[in-house]
Amino acid sequence: MNGKHPGKILFFLLLALCLYAARACADEAENLTSECVFELSANRAQVNSITDGDYRTYWSSDKQWEPYVKIRSETPVRGLYLCFRTMPDSYRILDGEGSLLAEGDTRFHHVFYPLDGATDIEIRVPKGEKKATLGFNEIFVFGAGEIPGWIQRWEEPYEKADILFFSTHPDDELLFMGGAIATGSLADHRNIQVVYFTSSNTTRRSEALNGLWTLGLRHYPEFGPFSDQYPPSGLMKDAYNAAKGKKDGVWSWMTGIIRKYRPEVVVTHAEKGEYGHPQHRMVADSAKACFERAADADVYPESACAFGAWQVKKLYLHLYGDEAEQTRFDFTVPREEFGGLTANELAQKAYEQHVTQAGKGNTFNGKLVPFSVEEYGVKRYPANRFGLYASTVGPDILHDDFMENIPADGEP
């Protein structure tokens, strides 16, 4: 241009700089974890267990005063993602000089903290009245840029649910209810709350969170206080007897959960426990028993006092009743809300987060059939069919929506 149009030159230079800056801002944040130096307050040989990206390994401190993890990075840290194994009553994120960067969030076992460029970071449990334990399955450290989508930034559980899904173990919700959960949340935009009877163990709790996040949920699930057991007898009564508090303890807990989340609809396992698992059968049996109990303030009055009595309007059991009367869904159609996947494919993608279950399954005719959505949620126990066990709003007519006969405001 031979200097004749300096304004245009400046304009294009500024435009190029803006485009470059926009691309830089859109770049995914660098994972700095492998470049950082970690110092642990105890059991220091386990340090690789929280930086290897494998949720099956972990580090845990002994019970001690002020357990900690220190992190040093040459690159300024813009994000810290903590995946807890053992959650203390409280903890803090500090810089190298002991100044507070963030108060620890004890609501979620996977939690992300945006940071402002500190290079020395400390996760420390403050000294209290007793010794504490601190433990992680994984810790991830990030530099500047866009935080990856797999990093979980959970919201509180719903105060008021439209549909409450009771799952016995982490992964059951994906095998037998995954398509329905994803459709209700992402496509129908309803308040979907997932509750697990048991977390099984801390690794499977992390897998449950990874699976639900992949499925598209953003409101934190609730994990029950019960252990994962399969009574040798295979009988439901022995599953009850093995549970904390036995049958009364299970029913009291489930009644309290219903009152806490006040769902319009409850959805849970098949009466026969899909492939016969006694704990699956127990959860279905408990849902049937608690449908009316939750509405009676004189039954389990402690939770009625805390949350109020609540009448669920509809209870669905997986595969319940005559097939012609079941509510059915088509989970084989690709949907934009699922990134072009079908509901079944999205549920399988989420199920793949349950890495400890790889190769596990149930035996049929002497042959082990590994768990997968295709095998268990499509072929053997179709996860698109649910029967209406109880209703205060009349029978279903269309059989295509859990919320049929329930207006948007939840009133009958």
C-alpha positions in Angstrom: 0.0 0.0 0.0 3.2 2.2 0.0 2.0 4.0 3.2 -1.0 5.5 1.5 -3.6 3.8 3.8 -2.1 3.6 7.3 -5.7 3.5 8.8 -6.5 0.3 6.9 -3.2 -1.3 7.9 -3.9 -0.5 11.5 -7.4 -1.9 11.2 -6.2 -5.2 9.8 -3.5 -5.5 12.4 -6.0 -5.0 15.2 -8.4 -7.4 13.5 -5.6 -10.1 13.3 -4.7 -9.5 17.0 -8.4 -9.9 18.0 -8.7 -13.1 16.0 -5.5 -14.4 17.6 -6.7 -13.5 21.1 -10.1 -15.1 20.4 -8.4 -18.3 19.3 -6.1 -18.2 22.3 -9.0 -17.8 24.7 -10.9 -20.7 23.0 -7.9 -23.0 23.4 -8.3 -25.8 25.9 -6.4 -25.2 29.2 -3.2 -27.1 29.4 -3.1 -30.0 31.9 -0.1 -29.2 34.1 -0.5 -32.1 36.4 2.5 -34.1 35.2 4.8 -31.0 35.4 3.9 -30.2 39.0 5.7 -31.3 42.1 3.4 -32.8 44.8 4.3 -33.1 48.5 2.0 -35.2 50.8 1.7 -35.0 54.5 1.9 -38.8 54.8 2.3 -42.0 52.8 4.4 -40.1 50.3 5.2 -43.1 48.1 1.6 -43.0 46.9 1.9 -39.7 45.2 1.7 -41.2 41.7 -1.7 -42.6 42.6 -3.4 -39.1 42.5 -1.7 -38.0 39.3 -2.0 -41.0 37.0 -5.5 -40.3 35.8 -6.7 -43.7 37.1 -9.6 -43.5 39.5 -8.9 -47.0 40.8 -5.8 -45.7 42.5 -5.7 -43.3 45.4 -3.8 -41.6 48.1 -5.0 -41.2 51.7 -3.3 -39.6 54.7 -3.2 -41.2 58.1 -5.4 -39.7 60.7 -3.3 -36.7 61.7 -3.3 -33.1 62.6 -3.7 -30.8 59.5 -3.1 -33.3 56.7 -2.2 -31.6 53.4 -1.2 -31.8 49.8 1.2 -29.2 48.5 1.6 -28.5 44.8 4.3 -26.5 43.1 4.1 -25.4 39.4 6.4 -23.4 37.3 3.4 -22.3 35.2 0.7 -20.2 36.8 -2.2 -22.3 37.8 -5.7 -21.3 36.7 -7.7 -24.3 37.7 -7.6 -27.0 40.3 -9.8 -30.1 40.0 -10.1 -32.3 43.1 -11.6 -35.8 43.1 -11.9 -36.9 46.7 -11.6 -40.3 48.2 -11.9 -39.1 51.8 -13.7 -35.8 52.4 -12.7 -34.1 55.7 -15.2 -32.0 57.6 -13.5 -28.9 56.2 -10.4 -27.9 54.2 -8.9 -24.9 52.6 -7.0 -23.9 49.4 -4.0 -21.8 50.3 -1.1 -20.1 48.4 2.6 -20.6 49.2 2.4 -17.8 51.9 -0.6 -19.3 53.6 -3.1 -16.8 52.3 -6.6 -18.2 51.6 -7.4 -18.8 48.0 -10.7 -20.6 48.6 -12.7 -22.3 51.4 -13.1 -25.9 50.7 -16.5 -27.0 49.2 -17.6 -30.2 51.1 -20.9 -30.6 49.2 -19.4 -32.4 46.2 -16.7 -35.2 46.0 -15.6 -33.8 42.6 -15.0 -30.1 42.7 -13.3 -27.5 40.5 -11.6 -24.3 41.7 -10.7 -21.5 39.3 -7.5 -19.9 40.5 -5.7 -16.6 39.6 -2.2 -17.8 38.7 -0.7 -19.1 42.0 2.4 -21.3 41.5 2.5 -22.7 45.1 -0.8 -24.2 46.3 -1.7 -26.1 49.4 -4.8 -28.2 50.2 -4.9 -28.3 54.0 -7.3 -29.5 56.6 -7.3 -26.9 59.4 -6.6 -28.0 62.9 -9.7 -29.0 64.8 -10.7 -30.9 67.9 -9.6 -34.2 66.4 -7.2 -35.6 63.9 -8.5 -35.8 60.3 -8.0 -37.9 57.2 -7.6 -36.4 53.7 -7.7 -38.5 50.6 -7.9 -38.2 46.8 -8.5 -40.5 43.8 -7.2 -37.8 41.5 -6.0 -34.2 41.4 -5.7 -32.3 38.1 -3.9 -28.9 37.7 -4.6 -26.6 34.7 -3.1 -23.5 33.2 -4.8 -20.8 31.3 -7.5 -21.5 28.7 -10.9 -23.1 28.4 -11.5 -25.8 31.1 -12.2 -29.2 29.4 -15.8 -30.3 29.3 -15.1 -33.4 31.3 -14.3 -31.3 34.4 -17.3 -31.5 36.6 -18.8 -28.3 38.1 -21.8 -29.7 40.0 -24.9 -27.8 41.1 -26.8 -28.7 44.3 -29.3 -31.5 44.1 -32.8 -30.3 43.2 -34.9 -28.9 46.1 -38.0 -30.1 44.1 -37.7 -32.9 41.6 -40.0 -33.7 38.8 -38.8 -37.3 38.5 -36.7 -39.2 41.1 -34.8 -42.2 39.8 -33.8 -44.8 42.5 -30.8 -46.8 41.5 -29.4 -49.6 43.6 -25.8 -49.4 42.6 -23.7 -47.0 40.6 -24.1 -48.2 36.9 -27.6 -49.6 37.4 -29.1 -46.2 36.5 -27.3 -46.4 33.1 -28.1 -50.0 32.3 -31.8 -49.9 33.2 -32.8 -46.2 33.3 -30.1 -44.3 31.4 -32.1 -43.4 28.3 -35.0 -42.2 30.4 -32.8 -40.1 32.6 -31.0 -38.5 29.7 -34.3 -37.8 27.8 -36.0 -36.4 30.9 -33.1 -34.1 31.7 -31.7 -33.0 28.3 -34.6 -33.3 25.9 -37.6 -32.7 28.2 -35.8 -30.2 30.5 -37.2 -31.7 33.7 -35.8 -31.7 37.2 -34.2 -35.2 37.2 -32.8 -36.3 40.5 -30.8 -39.6 40.8 -30.4 -41.3 44.2 -28.3 -44.4 44.8 -29.1 -46.9 47.5 -25.4 -47.5 47.9 -22.2 -45.9 46.6 -20.5 -49.4 46.8 -17.1 -47.8 47.4 -15.3 -44.5 46.8 -14.0 -45.5 43.4 -17.4 -46.5 42.2 -18.8 -43.2 43.6 -16.3 -41.4 41.3 -17.4 -43.6 38.4 -21.0 -42.7 39.1 -20.2 -39.0 39.0 -18.2 -39.4 35.8 -21.1 -41.4 34.2 -23.8 -39.0 35.2 -21.8 -36.0 34.0 -21.2 -37.8 30.6 -25.0 -38.5 30.5 -25.5 -34.8 30.8 -26.7 -34.3 34.3 -25.5 -31.3 36.3 -27.3 -31.6 39.6 -25.4 -33.7 42.1 -26.9 -37.2 43.0 -27.4 -38.5 46.5 -25.7 -41.7 47.7 -27.3 -43.8 50.4 -25.7 -45.2 53.5 -26.0 -48.9 52.6 -23.4 -51.4 51.5 -23.3 -53.3 48.3 -24.1 -56.9 49.1 -25.4 -60.0 47.3 -26.8 -62.4 49.9 -25.6 -66.0 49.2 -29.2 -67.1 49.4 -30.2 -64.7 46.7 -33.4 -63.9 48.7 -34.8 -60.4 49.1 -35.5 -61.0 52.8 -31.8 -61.6 53.4 -31.0 -58.4 51.5 -33.2 -56.6 53.9 -31.7 -58.3 56.9 -28.2 -57.5 55.7 -29.0 -53.8 55.3 -28.3 -51.2 57.9 -31.3 -51.1 60.1 -32.8 -54.0 58.2 -36.2 -53.4 56.5 -37.3 -50.6 58.8 -34.0 -48.8 58.2 -34.3 -49.1 54.4 -38.0 -47.9 54.5 -37.2 -45.1 56.8 -34.4 -43.9 54.6 -36.4 -44.1 51.4 -39.4 -42.4 52.9 -37.1 -39.6 54.0 -35.6 -39.3 50.5 -39.0 -39.0 48.9 -40.0 -36.3 51.4 -36.7 -34.5 50.8 -37.0 -34.2 47.0 -40.8 -34.1 46.7 -40.9 -35.8 43.3 -44.0 -35.9 41.2 -42.9 -39.3 39.9 -40.6 -42.1 41.2 -39.0 -44.5 38.8 -37.0 -47.6 39.9 -36.0 -51.2 39.3 -38.0 -54.2 38.1 -39.9 -56.2 40.8 -37.8 -59.2 39.8 -34.6 -57.2 40.1 -33.9 -57.4 36.3 -31.5 -60.4 36.4 -32.7 -61.3 39.9 -30.3 -59.2 42.1 -31.9 -59.3 45.6 -30.9 -55.7 46.3 -32.6 -54.5 43.1 -35.7 -56.4 44.2 -35.4 -54.8 47.7 -35.3 -51.3 46.2 -38.3 -51.9 44.0 -40.2 -53.4 47.0 -39.2 -50.5 49.2 -40.5 -48.0 46.6 -43.8 -49.7 46.6 -44.0 -49.7 50.4 -42.9 -46.0 50.7 -45.3 -44.6 48.1 -48.0 -44.3 50.7 -45.8 -44.1 53.8 -44.2 -40.8 52.6 -47.6 -39.2 52.5 -48.4 -40.1 56.1 -46.8 -37.8 58.6 -47.3 -40.3 61.4 -45.0 -42.8 59.7 -41.3 -42.0 60.3 -42.2 -38.7 61.9 -38.5 -37.5 62.1 -38.3 -37.0 58.3 -41.9 -35.7 58.2 -40.8 -33.1 60.7 -37.7 -32.2 58.7 -39.3 -32.1 55.2 -43.0 -32.5 55.6 -45.1 -35.4 54.3 -45.2 -35.9 50.5 -47.6 -37.7 48.2 -45.9 -39.0 45.1 -48.3 -38.9 42.2 -47.0 -41.8 40.2 -44.6 -44.8 40.7 -43.1 -46.7 37.8 -41.3 -49.9 38.0 -39.0 -51.2 35.2 -40.8 -53.8 33.0 -43.8 -53.9 35.4 -47.2 -55.3 34.2 -48.5 -56.2 30.8 -46.3 -55.0 28.0 -49.3 -53.4 26.2 -50.0 -51.1 29.2 -46.3 -50.1 29.8 -45.0 -46.6 29.1 -42.6 -47.0 26.2 -39.9 -44.8 24.8 -37.9 -44.8 21.5 -34.2 -44.5 22.5 -32.9 -45.5 19.0 -33.3 -42.1 17.3 -30.3 -39.7 17.1 -31.0 -36.4 18.9 -29.3 -33.1 18.7 -29.6 -32.8 22.5 -27.4 -35.9 22.8 -24.7 -34.6 20.3 -26.2 -36.7 17.5 -26.2 -39.9 19.5 -29.3 -42.0 20.4 -30.3 -42.2 24.1 -29.0 -45.8 24.1 -25.6 -44.7 22.7 -25.3 -41.9 25.2 -26.1 -44.3 28.0 -23.4 -46.7 26.8 -20.9 -43.8 26.5 -21.7 -42.9 30.1 -21.5 -46.6 31.2 -18.0 -46.8 29.8 -16.9 -44.4 32.7 -17.5 -47.4 35.0 -14.1 -48.8 34.4 -14.1 -51.2 37.4 -17.0 -53.0 35.9 -15.3 -53.9 32.6 -15.6 -57.6 32.0 -18.1 -58.1 34.8 -21.6 -59.4 34.3 -24.1 -62.0 35.1 -24.1 -65.7 34.2 -26.8 -67.0 31.9 -27.0 -70.8 31.1 -23.5 -71.1 32.5 -22.0 -68.3 30.4 -20.8 -65.0 31.6 -22.5 -62.1 29.8 -20.6 -58.8 30.4 -22.6 -55.7 31.4 -23.4 -53.3 28.6 -26.4 -51.1 27.7 -26.9 -53.0 24.5 -26.9 -56.4 26.2 -28.8 -55.6 29.4 -30.7 -52.4 28.6 -31.8 -53.2 25.1 -31.8 -57.0 24.5 -32.5 -58.6 27.9 -34.2 -56.0 30.1 -35.4 -53.3 27.7 -34.7 -50.0 29.4 -37.4 -48.2 27.4 -40.3 -49.9 29.1 -41.8 -49.1 32.5 -45.1 -50.0 34.1 -47.3 -47.7 36.2 -47.5 -49.5 39.6 -49.4 -46.7 41.5 -51.0 -43.4 40.7 -53.1 -40.7 42.3 -53.8 -39.0 39.0 -55.4 -41.9 37.1 -54.2 -44.4 34.5 -51.9 -43.6 31.6 -53.6 -43.3 28.2 -50.8 -42.3 25.8 -48.1 -44.4 27.6 -45.3 -42.2 26.3 -44.4 -39.9 29.2 -43.8 -40.4 32.9 -45.4 -37.0 33.5 -48.7 -37.9 31.7 -51.7 -36.4 33.7 -49.4 -34.2 35.7 -49.6 -30.5 34.7 -46.5 -28.5 34.6 -47.1 -26.9 38.0 -47.3 -30.3 39.5 -50.9 -29.9 40.7 -53.4 -32.7 39.9 
